[in-house]
Amino acid sequence: MDKGIDSPGRLAARQAATIRPDRNVIARRVDAGTILIHLRTNRIYELNATGTRIWEMLGSGCDTAGMCSTLRQEFDVEEAEADRAIEETLAMLLAEGLIDSGSTH
């Protein structure tokens, strides 16, 4: 990832309050998951239950510490597993242009 995209570790360290769903992305809940459509690229993505919950928390302005706490409670996972899910999901969303990290605005 040499396109100026944050590494997963740097991304997780950043407060998610600066990370928001991109305004060109439409999200629709489907069962336990979510379908994302990026209007500029016409690409379609599917989030599982964990990704869906992270997406919802991004939209509400939750920071990564709050996300971790919520995932631990709702999915009954250890802190390391919750942190890893957040890092991986945020890195993927950023790499695909589905979220805005606030670094360019």
PDB file as gemmi writes it, atoms N, CA and C in Angstrom:
CRYST1    1.000    1.000    1.000  90.00  90.00  90.00 P 1                      
ATOM      1  N   MET A   1       0.834  -1.176   0.000  1.00  0.00           N  
ATOM      2  CA  MET A   1       0.000   0.000   0.000  1.00  0.00           C  
ATOM      3  C   MET A   1       0.873   1.232   0.000  1.00  0.00           C  
ATOM      4  N   ASP A   2       1.174   1.706  -1.164  1.00  0.00           N  
ATOM      5  CA  ASP A   2       2.083   2.834  -1.279  1.00  0.00           C  
ATOM      6  C   ASP A   2       1.375   4.069  -1.790  1.00  0.00           C  
ATOM      7  N   LYS A   3       0.083   4.179  -1.579  1.00  0.00           N  
ATOM      8  CA  LYS A   3      -0.696   5.280  -2.110  1.00  0.00           C  
ATOM      9  C   LYS A   3      -1.009   6.309  -1.031  1.00  0.00           C  
ATOM     10  N   GLY A   4      -0.166   6.402  -0.013  1.00  0.00           N  
ATOM     11  CA  GLY A   4      -0.424   7.337   1.064  1.00  0.00           C  
ATOM     12  C   GLY A   4      -1.493   6.853   2.027  1.00  0.00           C  
ATOM     13  N   ILE A   5      -1.803   5.586   1.965  1.00  0.00           N  
ATOM     14  CA  ILE A   5      -2.829   5.001   2.826  1.00  0.00           C  
ATOM     15  C   ILE A   5      -2.181   4.604   4.139  1.00  0.00           C  
ATOM     16  N   ASP A   6      -2.859   4.879   5.222  1.00  0.00           N  
ATOM     17  CA  ASP A   6      -2.350   4.512   6.538  1.00  0.00           C  
ATOM     18  C   ASP A   6      -2.191   3.011   6.653  1.00  0.00           C  
ATOM     19  N   SER A   7      -1.155   2.603   7.371  1.00  0.00           N  
ATOM     20  CA  SER A   7      -1.025   1.190   7.705  1.00  0.00           C  
ATOM     21  C   SER A   7      -2.080   0.859   8.747  1.00  0.00           C  
ATOM     22  N   PRO A   8      -2.431  -0.410   8.904  1.00  0.00           N  
ATOM     23  CA  PRO A   8      -3.447  -0.762   9.897  1.00  0.00           C  
ATOM     24  C   PRO A   8      -3.121  -0.258  11.293  1.00  0.00           C  
ATOM     25  N   GLY A   9      -1.864  -0.365  11.716  1.00  0.00           N  
ATOM     26  CA  GLY A   9      -1.496   0.091  13.048  1.00  0.00           C  
ATOM     27  C   GLY A   9      -1.675   1.587  13.217  1.00  0.00           C  
ATOM     28  N   ARG A  10      -1.251   2.359  12.218  1.00  0.00           N  
ATOM     29  CA  ARG A  10      -1.424   3.817  12.286  1.00  0.00           C  
ATOM     30  C   ARG A  10      -2.892   4.176  12.248  1.00  0.00           C  
ATOM     31  N   LEU A  11      -3.652   3.466  11.462  1.00  0.00           N  
ATOM     32  CA  LEU A  11      -5.079   3.759  11.335  1.00  0.00           C  
ATOM     33  C   LEU A  11      -5.802   3.507  12.642  1.00  0.00           C  
ATOM     34  N   ALA A  12      -5.483   2.423  13.304  1.00  0.00           N  
ATOM     35  CA  ALA A  12      -6.145   2.108  14.567  1.00  0.00           C  
ATOM     36  C   ALA A  12      -5.771   3.114  15.636  1.00  0.00           C  
ATOM     37  N   ALA A  13      -4.562   3.646  15.562  1.00  0.00           N  
ATOM     38  CA  ALA A  13      -4.126   4.621  16.546  1.00  0.00           C  
ATOM     39  C   ALA A  13      -4.847   5.960  16.368  1.00  0.00           C  
ATOM     40  N   ARG A  14      -5.260   6.254  15.148  1.00  0.00           N  
ATOM     41  CA  ARG A  14      -5.972   7.496  14.863  1.00  0.00           C  
ATOM     42  C   ARG A  14      -7.351   7.442  15.511  1.00  0.00           C  
ATOM     43  N   GLN A  15      -7.829   8.548  16.011  1.00  0.00           N  
ATOM     44  CA  GLN A  15      -9.173   8.584  16.573  1.00  0.00           C  
ATOM     45  C   GLN A  15     -10.179   8.452  15.444  1.00  0.00           C  
ATOM     46  N   ALA A  16     -11.092   7.517  15.569  1.00  0.00           N  
ATOM     47  CA  ALA A  16     -12.075   7.271  14.525  1.00  0.00           C  
ATOM     48  C   ALA A  16     -13.032   8.443  14.354  1.00  0.00           C  
ATOM     49  N   ALA A  17     -13.000   9.396  15.287  1.00  0.00           N  
ATOM     50  CA  ALA A  17     -13.857  10.575  15.140  1.00  0.00           C  
ATOM     51  C   ALA A  17     -13.498  11.339  13.876  1.00  0.00           C  
ATOM     52  N   THR A  18     -12.266  11.163  13.372  1.00  0.00           N  
ATOM     53  CA  THR A  18     -11.868  11.829  12.132  1.00  0.00           C  
ATOM     54  C   THR A  18     -12.158  10.968  10.919  1.00  0.00           C  
ATOM     55  N   ILE A  19     -12.601   9.763  11.140  1.00  0.00           N  
ATOM     56  CA  ILE A  19     -12.890   8.841  10.053  1.00  0.00           C  
ATOM     57  C   ILE A  19     -14.398   8.727   9.908  1.00  0.00           C  
ATOM     58  N   ARG A  20     -14.879   8.959   8.720  1.00  0.00           N  
ATOM     59  CA  ARG A  20     -16.313   8.931   8.455  1.00  0.00           C  
ATOM     60  C   ARG A  20     -16.582   8.146   7.175  1.00  0.00           C  
ATOM     61  N   PRO A  21     -17.767   7.564   7.058  1.00  0.00           N  
ATOM     62  CA  PRO A  21     -18.137   6.968   5.768  1.00  0.00           C  
ATOM     63  C   PRO A  21     -18.081   8.030   4.676  1.00  0.00           C  
ATOM     64  N   ASP A  22     -17.533   7.669   3.542  1.00  0.00           N  
ATOM     65  CA  ASP A  22     -17.456   8.600   2.421  1.00  0.00           C  
ATOM     66  C   ASP A  22     -18.862   8.952   1.953  1.00  0.00           C  
ATOM     67  N   ARG A  23     -19.078  10.199   1.582  1.00  0.00           N  
ATOM     68  CA  ARG A  23     -20.418  10.646   1.179  1.00  0.00           C  
ATOM     69  C   ARG A  23     -20.880  10.018  -0.136  1.00  0.00           C  
ATOM     70  N   ASN A  24     -19.967   9.379  -0.860  1.00  0.00           N  
ATOM     71  CA  ASN A  24     -20.308   8.720  -2.118  1.00  0.00           C  
ATOM     72  C   ASN A  24     -20.607   7.239  -1.940  1.00  0.00           C  
ATOM     73  N   VAL A  25     -20.842   6.824  -0.704  1.00  0.00           N  
ATOM     74  CA  VAL A  25     -21.123   5.418  -0.412  1.00  0.00           C  
ATOM     75  C   VAL A  25     -22.533   5.302   0.159  1.00  0.00           C  
ATOM     76  N   ILE A  26     -23.283   4.374  -0.421  1.00  0.00           N  
ATOM     77  CA  ILE A  26     -24.619   4.059   0.073  1.00  0.00           C  
ATOM     78  C   ILE A  26     -24.521   2.736   0.821  1.00  0.00           C  
ATOM     79  N   ALA A  27     -25.117   2.684   1.999  1.00  0.00           N  
ATOM     80  CA  ALA A  27     -25.102   1.468   2.807  1.00  0.00           C  
ATOM     81  C   ALA A  27     -26.524   0.990   3.031  1.00  0.00           C  
ATOM     82  N   ARG A  28     -26.736  -0.308   2.865  1.00  0.00           N  
ATOM     83  CA  ARG A  28     -28.037  -0.929   3.124  1.00  0.00           C  
ATOM     84  C   ARG A  28     -27.831  -2.176   3.954  1.00  0.00           C  
ATOM     85  N   ARG A  29     -28.567  -2.251   5.035  1.00  0.00           N  
ATOM     86  CA  ARG A  29     -28.499  -3.414   5.918  1.00  0.00           C  
ATOM     87  C   ARG A  29     -29.242  -4.573   5.269  1.00  0.00           C  
ATOM     88  N   VAL A  30     -28.611  -5.732   5.258  1.00  0.00           N  
ATOM     89  CA  VAL A  30     -29.217  -6.942   4.713  1.00  0.00           C  
ATOM     90  C   VAL A  30     -28.931  -8.071   5.702  1.00  0.00           C  
ATOM     91  N   ASP A  31     -29.983  -8.526   6.370  1.00  0.00           N  
ATOM     92  CA  ASP A  31     -29.841  -9.539   7.417  1.00  0.00           C  
ATOM     93  C   ASP A  31     -28.834  -9.050   8.457  1.00  0.00           C  
ATOM     94  N   ALA A  32     -27.813  -9.839   8.763  1.00  0.00           N  
ATOM     95  CA  ALA A  32     -26.822  -9.454   9.767  1.00  0.00           C  
ATOM     96  C   ALA A  32     -25.680  -8.631   9.174  1.00  0.00           C  
ATOM     97  N   GLY A  33     -25.670  -8.486   7.856  1.00  0.00           N  
ATOM     98  CA  GLY A  33     -24.597  -7.771   7.185  1.00  0.00           C  
ATOM     99  C   GLY A  33     -25.056  -6.468   6.571  1.00  0.00           C  
ATOM    100  N   THR A  34     -24.147  -5.858   5.832  1.00  0.00           N  
ATOM    101  CA  THR A  34     -24.430  -4.601   5.151  1.00  0.00           C  
ATOM    102  C   THR A  34     -23.821  -4.639   3.762  1.00  0.00           C  
ATOM    103  N   ILE A  35     -24.563  -4.113   2.801  1.00  0.00           N  
ATOM    104  CA  ILE A  35     -24.072  -3.951   1.446  1.00  0.00           C  
ATOM    105  C   ILE A  35     -23.675  -2.490   1.275  1.00  0.00           C  
ATOM    106  N   LEU A  36     -22.451  -2.251   0.790  1.00  0.00           N  
ATOM    107  CA  LEU A  36     -21.975  -0.898   0.503  1.00  0.00           C  
ATOM    108  C   LEU A  36     -21.837  -0.748  -1.000  1.00  0.00           C  
ATOM    109  N   ILE A  37     -22.298   0.360  -1.528  1.00  0.00           N  
ATOM    110  CA  ILE A  37     -22.136   0.664  -2.950  1.00  0.00           C  
ATOM    111  C   ILE A  37     -21.407   1.990  -3.054  1.00  0.00           C  
ATOM    112  N   HIS A  38     -20.243   1.954  -3.696  1.00  0.00           N  
ATOM    113  CA  HIS A  38     -19.477   3.184  -3.910  1.00  0.00           C  
ATOM    114  C   HIS A  38     -19.954   3.786  -5.231  1.00  0.00           C  
ATOM    115  N   LEU A  39     -20.607   4.926  -5.138  1.00  0.00           N  
ATOM    116  CA  LEU A  39     -21.243   5.522  -6.312  1.00  0.00           C  
ATOM    117  C   LEU A  39     -20.249   5.969  -7.381  1.00  0.00           C  
ATOM    118  N   ARG A  40     -19.050   6.336  -7.001  1.00  0.00           N  
ATOM    119  CA  ARG A  40     -18.055   6.770  -7.995  1.00  0.00           C  
ATOM    120  C   ARG A  40     -17.455   5.607  -8.772  1.00  0.00           C  
ATOM    121  N   THR A  41     -17.313   4.464  -8.115  1.00  0.00           N  
ATOM    122  CA  THR A  41     -16.673   3.329  -8.774  1.00  0.00           C  
ATOM    123  C   THR A  41     -17.665   2.255  -9.201  1.00  0.00           C  
ATOM    124  N   ASN A  42     -18.895   2.344  -8.702  1.00  0.00           N  
ATOM    125  CA  ASN A  42     -19.923   1.327  -8.935  1.00  0.00           C  
ATOM    126  C   ASN A  42     -19.525  -0.043  -8.388  1.00  0.00           C  
ATOM    127  N   ARG A  43     -18.601  -0.056  -7.451  1.00  0.00           N  
ATOM    128  CA  ARG A  43     -18.205  -1.319  -6.822  1.00  0.00           C  
ATOM    129  C   ARG A  43     -19.119  -1.588  -5.649  1.00  0.00           C  
ATOM    130  N   ILE A  44     -19.379  -2.873  -5.418  1.00  0.00           N  
ATOM    131  CA  ILE A  44     -20.263  -3.317  -4.352  1.00  0.00           C  
ATOM    132  C   ILE A  44     -19.454  -4.149  -3.361  1.00  0.00           C  
ATOM    133  N   TYR A  45     -19.688  -3.899  -2.084  1.00  0.00           N  
ATOM    134  CA  TYR A  45     -18.971  -4.589  -1.013  1.00  0.00           C  
ATOM    135  C   TYR A  45     -19.995  -5.164  -0.042  1.00  0.00           C  
ATOM    136  N   GLU A  46     -19.617  -6.268   0.598  1.00  0.00           N  
ATOM    137  CA  GLU A  46     -20.493  -6.861   1.610  1.00  0.00           C  
ATOM    138  C   GLU A  46     -19.733  -6.959   2.923  1.00  0.00           C  
ATOM    139  N   LEU A  47     -20.314  -6.402   3.961  1.00  0.00           N  
ATOM    140  CA  LEU A  47     -19.718  -6.477   5.293  1.00  0.00           C  
ATOM    141  C   LEU A  47     -20.423  -7.557   6.102  1.00  0.00           C  
ATOM    142  N   ASN A  48     -19.645  -8.300   6.879  1.00  0.00           N  
ATOM    143  CA  ASN A  48     -20.233  -9.277   7.787  1.00  0.00           C  
ATOM    144  C   ASN A  48     -20.768  -8.535   9.014  1.00  0.00           C  
ATOM    145  N   ALA A  49     -21.208  -9.269  10.017  1.00  0.00           N  
ATOM    146  CA  ALA A  49     -21.810  -8.652  11.204  1.00  0.00           C  
ATOM    147  C   ALA A  49     -20.825  -7.738  11.929  1.00  0.00           C  
ATOM    148  N   THR A  50     -19.578  -8.153  12.036  1.00  0.00           N  
ATOM    149  CA  THR A  50     -18.575  -7.327  12.703  1.00  0.00           C  
ATOM    150  C   THR A  50     -18.310  -6.055  11.910  1.00  0.00           C  
ATOM    151  N   GLY A  51     -18.103  -6.197  10.600  1.00  0.00           N  
ATOM    152  CA  GLY A  51     -17.884  -5.034   9.744  1.00  0.00           C  
ATOM    153  C   GLY A  51     -19.069  -4.092   9.767  1.00  0.00           C  
ATOM    154  N   THR A  52     -20.266  -4.659   9.807  1.00  0.00           N  
ATOM    155  CA  THR A  52     -21.481  -3.843   9.874  1.00  0.00           C  
ATOM    156  C   THR A  52     -21.491  -3.017  11.148  1.00  0.00           C  
ATOM    157  N   ARG A  53     -21.146  -3.637  12.256  1.00  0.00           N  
ATOM    158  CA  ARG A  53     -21.164  -2.900  13.525  1.00  0.00           C  
ATOM    159  C   ARG A  53     -20.122  -1.794  13.527  1.00  0.00           C  
ATOM    160  N   ILE A  54     -18.936  -2.070  12.969  1.00  0.00           N  
ATOM    161  CA  ILE A  54     -17.884  -1.053  12.867  1.00  0.00           C  
ATOM    162  C   ILE A  54     -18.367   0.092  11.975  1.00  0.00           C  
ATOM    163  N   TRP A  55     -18.998  -0.224  10.849  1.00  0.00           N  
ATOM    164  CA  TRP A  55     -19.537   0.787   9.936  1.00  0.00           C  
ATOM    165  C   TRP A  55     -20.547   1.690  10.658  1.00  0.00           C  
ATOM    166  N   GLU A  56     -21.434   1.058  11.417  1.00  0.00           N  
ATOM    167  CA  GLU A  56     -22.438   1.825  12.164  1.00  0.00           C  
ATOM    168  C   GLU A  56     -21.780   2.755  13.181  1.00  0.00           C  
ATOM    169  N   MET A  57     -20.773   2.253  13.864  1.00  0.00           N  
ATOM    170  CA  MET A  57     -20.101   3.080  14.866  1.00  0.00           C  
ATOM    171  C   MET A  57     -19.332   4.227  14.214  1.00  0.00           C  
ATOM    172  N   LEU A  58     -18.756   3.995  13.032  1.00  0.00           N  
ATOM    173  CA  LEU A  58     -18.099   5.081  12.302  1.00  0.00           C  
ATOM    174  C   LEU A  58     -19.092   6.201  12.008  1.00  0.00           C  
ATOM    175  N   GLY A  59     -20.265   5.811  11.576  1.00  0.00           N  
ATOM    176  CA  GLY A  59     -21.295   6.783  11.242  1.00  0.00           C  
ATOM    177  C   GLY A  59     -21.765   7.591  12.435  1.00  0.00           C  
ATOM    178  N   SER A  60     -21.636   7.024  13.622  1.00  0.00           N  
ATOM    179  CA  SER A  60     -22.076   7.745  14.822  1.00  0.00           C  
ATOM    180  C   SER A  60     -20.936   8.510  15.491  1.00  0.00           C  
ATOM    181  N   GLY A  61     -19.726   8.447  14.905  1.00  0.00           N  
ATOM    182  CA  GLY A  61     -18.601   9.200  15.450  1.00  0.00           C  
ATOM    183  C   GLY A  61     -17.853   8.528  16.578  1.00  0.00           C  
ATOM    184  N   CYS A  62     -18.049   7.256  16.748  1.00  0.00           N  
ATOM    185  CA  CYS A  62     -17.387   6.499  17.809  1.00  0.00           C  
ATOM    186  C   CYS A  62     -15.883   6.408  17.540  1.00  0.00           C  
ATOM    187  N   ASP A  63     -15.068   6.536  18.586  1.00  0.00           N  
ATOM    188  CA  ASP A  63     -13.625   6.383  18.408  1.00  0.00           C  
ATOM    189  C   ASP A  63     -13.244   4.907  18.508  1.00  0.00           C  
ATOM    190  N   THR A  64     -11.977   4.597  18.207  1.00  0.00           N  
ATOM    191  CA  THR A  64     -11.564   3.194  18.178  1.00  0.00           C  
ATOM    192  C   THR A  64     -11.654   2.534  19.547  1.00  0.00           C  
ATOM    193  N   ALA A  65     -11.428   3.289  20.611  1.00  0.00           N  
ATOM    194  CA  ALA A  65     -11.556   2.708  21.961  1.00  0.00           C  
ATOM    195  C   ALA A  65     -13.004   2.318  22.231  1.00  0.00           C  
ATOM    196  N   GLY A  66     -13.926   3.162  21.831  1.00  0.00           N  
ATOM    197  CA  GLY A  66     -15.346   2.848  21.997  1.00  0.00           C  
ATOM    198  C   GLY A  66     -15.760   1.668  21.147  1.00  0.00           C  
ATOM    199  N   MET A  67     -15.214   1.609  19.923  1.00  0.00           N  
ATOM    200  CA  MET A  67     -15.508   0.476  19.047  1.00  0.00           C  
ATOM    201  C   MET A  67     -15.036  -0.820  19.681  1.00  0.00           C  
ATOM    202  N   CYS A  68     -13.822  -0.798  20.225  1.00  0.00           N  
ATOM    203  CA  CYS A  68     -13.256  -1.999  20.834  1.00  0.00           C  
ATOM    204  C   CYS A  68     -14.122  -2.462  21.998  1.00  0.00           C  
ATOM    205  N   SER A  69     -14.502  -1.544  22.841  1.00  0.00           N  
ATOM    206  CA  SER A  69     -15.342  -1.886  23.988  1.00  0.00           C  
ATOM    207  C   SER A  69     -16.674  -2.485  23.538  1.00  0.00           C  
ATOM    208  N   THR A  70     -17.290  -1.874  22.543  1.00  0.00           N  
ATOM    209  CA  THR A  70     -18.572  -2.360  22.038  1.00  0.00           C  
ATOM    210  C   THR A  70     -18.439  -3.751  21.430  1.00  0.00           C  
ATOM    211  N   LEU A  71     -17.413  -3.950  20.591  1.00  0.00           N  
ATOM    212  CA  LEU A  71     -17.225  -5.270  19.975  1.00  0.00           C  
ATOM    213  C   LEU A  71     -16.975  -6.341  21.030  1.00  0.00           C  
ATOM    214  N   ARG A  72     -16.202  -6.008  22.047  1.00  0.00           N  
ATOM    215  CA  ARG A  72     -15.927  -6.976  23.113  1.00  0.00           C  
ATOM    216  C   ARG A  72     -17.217  -7.399  23.794  1.00  0.00           C  
ATOM    217  N   GLN A  73     -18.089  -6.449  24.062  1.00  0.00           N  
ATOM    218  CA  GLN A  73     -19.352  -6.757  24.736  1.00  0.00           C  
ATOM    219  C   GLN A  73     -20.323  -7.488  23.821  1.00  0.00           C  
ATOM    220  N   GLU A  74     -20.521  -6.970  22.619  1.00  0.00           N  
ATOM    221  CA  GLU A  74     -21.554  -7.513  21.734  1.00  0.00           C  
ATOM    222  C   GLU A  74     -21.181  -8.840  21.094  1.00  0.00           C  
ATOM    223  N   PHE A  75     -19.865  -9.061  20.874  1.00  0.00           N  
ATOM    224  CA  PHE A  75     -19.439 -10.289  20.199  1.00  0.00           C  
ATOM    225  C   PHE A  75     -18.693 -11.239  21.140  1.00  0.00           C  
ATOM    226  N   ASP A  76     -18.558 -10.845  22.417  1.00  0.00           N  
ATOM    227  CA  ASP A  76     -17.895 -11.665  23.425  1.00  0.00           C  
ATOM    228  C   ASP A  76     -16.525 -12.147  22.941  1.00  0.00           C  
ATOM    229  N   VAL A  77     -15.659 -11.166  22.599  1.00  0.00           N  
ATOM    230  CA  VAL A  77     -14.303 -11.469  22.137  1.00  0.00           C  
ATOM    231  C   VAL A  77     -13.296 -10.747  23.025  1.00  0.00           C  
ATOM    232  N   GLU A  78     -12.069 -11.219  22.973  1.00  0.00           N  
ATOM    233  CA  GLU A  78     -10.983 -10.593  23.727  1.00  0.00           C  
ATOM    234  C   GLU A  78     -10.585  -9.272  23.058  1.00  0.00           C  
ATOM    235  N   GLU A  79      -9.921  -8.418  23.819  1.00  0.00           N  
ATOM    236  CA  GLU A  79      -9.516  -7.107  23.324  1.00  0.00           C  
ATOM    237  C   GLU A  79      -8.644  -7.203  22.072  1.00  0.00           C  
ATOM    238  N   ALA A  80      -7.692  -8.127  22.062  1.00  0.00           N  
ATOM    239  CA  ALA A  80      -6.797  -8.268  20.912  1.00  0.00           C  
ATOM    240  C   ALA A  80      -7.577  -8.618  19.645  1.00  0.00           C  
ATOM    241  N   GLU A  81      -8.572  -9.488  19.781  1.00  0.00           N  
ATOM    242  CA  GLU A  81      -9.380  -9.872  18.620  1.00  0.00           C  
ATOM    243  C   GLU A  81     -10.225  -8.700  18.125  1.00  0.00           C  
ATOM    244  N   ALA A  82     -10.786  -7.933  19.049  1.00  0.00           N  
ATOM    245  CA  ALA A  82     -11.575  -6.756  18.675  1.00  0.00           C  
ATOM    246  C   ALA A  82     -10.682  -5.720  17.990  1.00  0.00           C  
ATOM    247  N   ASP A  83      -9.501  -5.476  18.548  1.00  0.00           N  
ATOM    248  CA  ASP A  83      -8.560  -4.519  17.943  1.00  0.00           C  
ATOM    249  C   ASP A  83      -8.173  -4.940  16.537  1.00  0.00           C  
ATOM    250  N   ARG A  84      -7.906  -6.223  16.365  1.00  0.00           N  
ATOM    251  CA  ARG A  84      -7.506  -6.742  15.054  1.00  0.00           C  
ATOM    252  C   ARG A  84      -8.645  -6.564  14.045  1.00  0.00           C  
ATOM    253  N   ALA A  85      -9.870  -6.839  14.454  1.00  0.00           N  
ATOM    254  CA  ALA A  85     -11.024  -6.681  13.557  1.00  0.00           C  
ATOM    255  C   ALA A  85     -11.192  -5.217  13.149  1.00  0.00           C  
ATOM    256  N   ILE A  86     -11.009  -4.323  14.097  1.00  0.00           N  
ATOM    257  CA  ILE A  86     -11.132  -2.895  13.800  1.00  0.00           C  
ATOM    258  C   ILE A  86     -10.034  -2.461  12.836  1.00  0.00           C  
ATOM    259  N   GLU A  87      -8.787  -2.826  13.128  1.00  0.00           N  
ATOM    260  CA  GLU A  87      -7.662  -2.461  12.262  1.00  0.00           C  
ATOM    261  C   GLU A  87      -7.863  -2.963  10.844  1.00  0.00           C  
ATOM    262  N   GLU A  88      -8.200  -4.235  10.704  1.00  0.00           N  
ATOM    263  CA  GLU A  88      -8.362  -4.829   9.378  1.00  0.00           C  
ATOM    264  C   GLU A  88      -9.533  -4.205   8.623  1.00  0.00           C  
ATOM    265  N   THR A  89     -10.640  -3.992   9.313  1.00  0.00           N  
ATOM    266  CA  THR A  89     -11.819  -3.432   8.657  1.00  0.00           C  
ATOM    267  C   THR A  89     -11.570  -1.994   8.228  1.00  0.00           C  
ATOM    268  N   LEU A  90     -11.009  -1.177   9.118  1.00  0.00           N  
ATOM    269  CA  LEU A  90     -10.740   0.218   8.764  1.00  0.00           C  
ATOM    270  C   LEU A  90      -9.722   0.326   7.634  1.00  0.00           C  
ATOM    271  N   ALA A  91      -8.698  -0.522   7.650  1.00  0.00           N  
ATOM    272  CA  ALA A  91      -7.697  -0.503   6.588  1.00  0.00           C  
ATOM    273  C   ALA A  91      -8.329  -0.854   5.241  1.00  0.00           C  
ATOM    274  N   MET A  92      -9.204  -1.862   5.219  1.00  0.00           N  
ATOM    275  CA  MET A  92      -9.877  -2.250   3.980  1.00  0.00           C  
ATOM    276  C   MET A  92     -10.800  -1.140   3.494  1.00  0.00           C  
ATOM    277  N   LEU A  93     -11.588  -0.569   4.409  1.00  0.00           N  
ATOM    278  CA  LEU A  93     -12.519   0.493   4.028  1.00  0.00           C  
ATOM    279  C   LEU A  93     -11.776   1.697   3.471  1.00  0.00           C  
ATOM    280  N   LEU A  94     -10.661   2.049   4.083  1.00  0.00           N  
ATOM    281  CA  LEU A  94      -9.867   3.180   3.613  1.00  0.00           C  
ATOM    282  C   LEU A  94      -9.216   2.881   2.268  1.00  0.00           C  
ATOM    283  N   ALA A  95      -8.654   1.682   2.128  1.00  0.00           N  
ATOM    284  CA  ALA A  95      -7.997   1.301   0.882  1.00  0.00           C  
ATOM    285  C   ALA A  95      -8.973   1.310  -0.297  1.00  0.00           C  
ATOM    286  N   GLU A  96     -10.228   0.975  -0.039  1.00  0.00           N  
ATOM    287  CA  GLU A  96     -11.235   0.928  -1.091  1.00  0.00           C  
ATOM    288  C   GLU A  96     -11.951   2.271  -1.289  1.00  0.00           C  
ATOM    289  N   GLY A  97     -11.573   3.271  -0.504  1.00  0.00           N  
ATOM    290  CA  GLY A  97     -12.188   4.592  -0.643  1.00  0.00           C  
ATOM    291  C   GLY A  97     -13.591   4.683  -0.079  1.00  0.00           C  
ATOM    292  N   LEU A  98     -13.928   3.789   0.835  1.00  0.00           N  
ATOM    293  CA  LEU A  98     -15.274   3.772   1.408  1.00  0.00           C  
ATOM    294  C   LEU A  98     -15.410   4.681   2.620  1.00  0.00           C  
ATOM    295  N   ILE A  99     -14.271   5.082   3.188  1.00  0.00           N  
ATOM    296  CA  ILE A  99     -14.269   6.013   4.299  1.00  0.00           C  
ATOM    297  C   ILE A  99     -13.305   7.142   3.980  1.00  0.00           C  
ATOM    298  N   ASP A 100     -13.502   8.256   4.655  1.00  0.00           N  
ATOM    299  CA  ASP A 100     -12.640   9.416   4.514  1.00  0.00           C  
ATOM    300  C   ASP A 100     -11.900   9.571   5.829  1.00  0.00           C  
ATOM    301  N   SER A 101     -10.583   9.523   5.775  1.00  0.00           N  
ATOM    302  CA  SER A 101      -9.789   9.605   7.000  1.00  0.00           C  
ATOM    303  C   SER A 101      -9.659  11.009   7.533  1.00  0.00           C  
ATOM    304  N   GLY A 102     -10.145  11.994   6.798  1.00  0.00           N  
ATOM    305  CA  GLY A 102     -10.049  13.365   7.257  1.00  0.00           C  
ATOM    306  C   GLY A 102      -8.681  13.971   7.035  1.00  0.00           C  
ATOM    307  N   SER A 103      -7.743  13.207   6.504  1.00  0.00           N  
ATOM    308  CA  SER A 103      -6.374  13.713   6.329  1.00  0.00           C  
ATOM    309  C   SER A 103      -6.255  14.667   5.151  1.00  0.00           C  
ATOM    310  N   THR A 104      -7.216  14.644   4.237  1.00  0.00           N  
ATOM    311  CA  THR A 104      -7.128  15.519   3.071  1.00  0.00           C  
ATOM    312  C   THR A 104      -8.174  16.606   3.096  1.00  0.00           C  
ATOM    313  N   HIS A 105      -9.004  16.660   4.149  1.00  0.00           N  
ATOM    314  CA  HIS A 105     -10.062  17.662   4.208  1.00  0.00           C  
ATOM    315  C   HIS A 105      -9.902  18.540   5.415  1.00  0.00           C  
TER     316      HIS A 105                                                      
END                                                                             
